[in-house]
Amino acid sequence: MTPQEIELKHEVKIYGKRGITLVRGEGARVWDDTGKEYIDCVAGHGVVNIGHANPAVVKAIHEQAQQLITCPESFSNPTRATLLQKLNAITPPHLSRFFLCNSGAEAVEAAIKFARVSTGKTEILCAMRGFHGRTMGALSATFNKKYRQPFEPLVPGFIHAPFNNAGKFAEKMTDNTAAVLLEIVQGEGGVNIGRREFFEQVQQLCRDRNTLLIIDEVQTGFCRTGKMFAFEHFDLQPDMVCMAKAMAGGVPIGAVACRADPDIGVGKHGTTFGGNPLAAAAAIAAIDFMLENDLAVQAAEKGAFLAEELRNINSPKIREVRHLGLMVGIELKEKVYPCLEKLAEQGVLALPAGATVLRLLPPLVVKHDEIIKILKITTELL
Ligand SMILES: Cc1ncc(COP(=O)(O)O)c(C=O)c1O
């Protein structure tokens, strides 16, 4: 049996399979089991910002695995300590405490719990079309009915208001609102880019009403949008920031950055694998690579070029091209899935974002000739 046949036979059937078996990756390219090469604009769903098989991460994992792979948080560890200092260095000074975990949903889950316990309030105000993960708390914050309905009843206390409409957020905020939880660019929701005045007004609202502002940077973080974190595009000082995906070059990890005084209480939250030295070593190497290679600047420049050229495609199939850095969405006037299949046939792997948006999340190390190839194939198709 092929790997795909085995997966189809033995996995719980929750993933739509694309009919491709990937066996190797390097930089912005991946190869399937027949040797066919693709430019990878899926990038593990926005994970491999520093490229597949990044040598710095490979070396860090190898060396750490020989030392110590696991170490619960009840014991200290020098690799974890170095990662904490690194996170402190790449976030604004007011975010100086970090909770380490293993995925984006876990980071969101922790932020929700921290908000409730530190404020004594229960409601979380979120955006329509927002996506925050699929565990029960994160799912309650997620908007799309398709993900929510089969699992109801969800966690009570989650309220949704229209994205980019601060007036509606003001209307929905109550004395019991613990936090507002927002993405800067709604990735799964269609690559919808938030507006400066929306975020700055919501932040003011949070300050006036003694409510926390949590920014979900799981998809936008680690240079993807042209800044280390997307909230840095605006005058924002969030109380918590959720991060994951690209943090460790492909190794599972997540984190919540918090203000100095979240006052959660010892024993109130935790995770077995959180802060493990293997993922920490990978994250240190990944973050160093981002800084040494000015990956945020690279994402800004390459994203601007790619989006500009996509906008120049004169096609009746395209409604709009949206982007922030190398987070690119092409809104089509038709369904996106057939288009994804045709792109893959031509050697470009891309993602959907909803029914009609084609999402490109290439590794930020993607080379100029690779961008030209993406453009050529996309232009021919559209
Ligand atoms: C903004 C955002 N938050 C949270 C998540 C959930 O992350 P994970 O799939 O690692 O649980 C995602 C995943 O796509 C995301 O895009």
The ligand as a Tripos MOL2 file, in Angstrom:
@<TRIPOS>MOLECULE
LIG
   16    16     1     0     0
SMALL
NO_CHARGES

@<TRIPOS>ATOM
      1 C1         -4.6120   32.7790   13.6420 C.3       1 LIG1
      2 C2         -4.5610   31.3550   14.0780 C.ar      1 LIG1
      3 N1         -4.7340   31.0560   15.3830 N.ar      1 LIG1
      4 C3         -4.6770   29.7910   15.8250 C.ar      1 LIG1
      5 C4         -4.4620   28.7370   14.9630 C.ar      1 LIG1
      6 C5         -4.4080   27.3360   15.4850 C.3       1 LIG1
      7 O1         -3.1030   26.8660   15.4380 O.3       1 LIG1
      8 P1         -2.7990   25.2810   15.4940 P.3       1 LIG1
      9 O2         -3.2870   24.7080   14.2280 O.co2     1 LIG1
     10 O3         -1.3100   25.2100   15.6720 O.co2     1 LIG1
     11 O4         -3.5330   24.7620   16.6940 O.co2     1 LIG1
     12 C6         -4.2780   28.9940   13.6030 C.ar      1 LIG1
     13 C7         -4.0690   27.8870   12.6430 C.2       1 LIG1
     14 O5         -4.1350   28.0320   11.4610 O.2       1 LIG1
     15 C8         -4.3240   30.3360   13.1450 C.ar      1 LIG1
     16 O6         -4.1710   30.6450   11.8470 O.3       1 LIG1
@<TRIPOS>BOND
     1     1     2 1
     2     2     3 ar
     3     2    15 ar
     4     3     4 ar
     5     4     5 ar
     6     5     6 1
     7     5    12 ar
     8     6     7 1
     9     7     8 1
    10     8     9 2
    11     8    10 1
    12     8    11 1
    13    12    13 1
    14    12    15 ar
    15    13    14 2
    16    15    16 1
@<TRIPOS>SUBSTRUCTURE
     1 LIG1         1 GROUP 0 **** ****
